[in-house]
Amino acid sequence: MRITIPAAGALVAALLASAPAVAAGPDSVLGQWRATAKHGLVEISRCGNSICGRLLESDNIRSNPELRDLNNKDSSQRGRKLKGLQILGGFKGDAGQWSGGTIYNPEDGGTYKATITPAGQDTLKLKGCIVWPLCKTQTWTRVR
């Protein structure tokens, strides 16, 4: 059987169309990611059946490695160091994304509903919402 050029082109197109599904596997979000806000570096790892993320560095942490969680709405938490603080948690993996989780923002002390969606091998979209539709999406880039 001979494959014609149009059939081969259709095969290549089908393979390319299926590639994002492979890249969006449950472990595709694991690793270190550069956040857009304050040049934050977040490490996402497995936490049981879920994922969680810890803040490793930011502009403010580089200036003061002992920086504390001073803006936390819970005054008993304000003595925690920001470096190493878990800011992502509670996610469930489904349909190529992690949803049902939260992100903590140390700048305002708020915790927001969040969804993490892989957008390629080295990019993910993190959407945080106060309430729908009051959401903000950031694009994070994998650090190699």
C-alpha positions in Angstrom: 0.0 0.0 0.0 1.3 3.4 -1.0 0.8 6.5 1.3 0.1 9.6 -0.7 1.3 13.0 0.4 -2.1 14.2 1.5 -2.6 11.1 3.6 0.9 11.6 5.2 0.0 15.2 5.8 -3.2 14.2 7.6 -1.2 11.6 9.7 1.3 14.3 10.8 -1.6 16.7 11.6 -3.3 14.0 13.7 -0.1 13.3 15.6 0.5 16.9 16.2 -3.0 17.4 17.4 -2.6 14.6 19.9 0.7 15.8 21.3 -0.7 18.3 23.8 -2.8 15.5 25.4 0.5 13.7 26.1 2.2 16.8 27.4 -0.8 17.5 29.7 -0.4 14.3 31.8 -0.9 14.5 35.5 2.9 14.9 36.2 3.4 17.5 33.5 3.0 20.3 36.1 5.7 18.9 38.4 8.9 20.9 38.7 10.1 24.5 39.2 8.1 27.3 37.7 8.8 31.1 37.3 5.7 33.1 38.2 5.1 36.5 36.7 4.5 38.3 40.0 7.8 39.5 41.7 9.8 36.9 39.7 8.6 34.2 42.1 10.0 30.7 41.8 7.5 28.0 42.8 8.2 24.2 43.1 5.2 22.0 42.3 5.5 18.5 43.6 3.3 15.5 44.5 1.4 15.6 47.8 -0.3 12.2 48.0 -2.9 12.0 45.1 -2.7 15.8 44.7 0.0 18.4 44.0 1.2 21.3 46.1 3.5 24.2 45.5 6.1 25.9 47.7 7.5 29.4 47.2 11.3 29.1 46.8 12.2 32.7 46.0 10.9 36.0 44.8 12.3 39.6 44.5 11.3 40.2 48.1 12.8 36.9 49.4 16.1 37.6 47.6 16.2 41.0 49.3 15.4 39.5 52.7 15.6 35.6 53.1 14.0 36.0 56.6 10.9 37.7 55.2 7.7 36.7 57.1 4.1 36.2 56.2 3.1 39.6 57.6 0.0 40.1 55.5 -1.7 36.9 56.5 -5.3 37.4 57.5 -4.7 34.9 60.3 -2.5 36.8 62.8 -1.2 33.5 64.2 0.4 32.7 60.8 2.3 36.0 60.4 5.5 34.6 61.9 5.9 32.0 59.1 8.8 32.5 56.7 7.8 33.1 53.1 10.7 31.1 51.8 9.5 27.5 51.5 5.9 28.4 52.3 3.3 26.2 50.7 1.1 28.4 48.5 -0.6 25.8 46.3 -2.7 22.9 47.5 -5.9 20.8 47.4 -6.0 20.1 43.7 -7.7 17.2 41.9 -6.4 16.1 38.5 -9.0 15.8 35.8 -9.4 16.3 32.1 -5.8 17.6 31.5 -5.9 20.1 34.4 -5.7 20.4 38.1 -8.8 22.0 39.6 -10.5 22.5 43.0 -7.3 23.8 44.6 -6.2 27.0 46.2 -3.4 29.5 45.8 -2.2 31.7 48.7 -1.0 35.2 47.8 1.4 36.5 50.5 1.2 40.0 49.1 -2.4 40.5 50.3 -2.8 37.5 52.6 -5.7 36.1 50.6 -6.4 32.5 49.6 -8.1 32.0 46.3 -9.7 29.1 44.3 -7.3 28.0 41.6 -7.0 25.9 38.5 -3.7 24.8 36.9 -3.8 24.0 33.2 -0.7 22.9 31.2 -0.3 25.0 28.1 2.6 23.1 26.6 5.7 21.3 27.9 7.2 24.4 29.5 4.2 26.6 30.2 1.2 26.5 32.5 -1.8 28.7 33.1 -2.7 29.3 36.7 -6.1 30.9 37.2 -7.0 32.3 40.7 -10.5 33.5 41.5 -12.0 35.5 44.3 -15.5 34.4 43.0 -16.4 33.6 39.4 -16.0 35.7 37.2 -13.5 37.7 39.2 -10.4 35.7 38.1 -6.9 36.5 37.1 -4.7 34.1 35.0 -1.0 34.1 35.1 1.3 32.2 32.7 4.2 30.4 34.5 7.3 29.2 32.7 9.2 26.0 33.6 12.7 26.6 34.9 15.3 24.2 33.6 
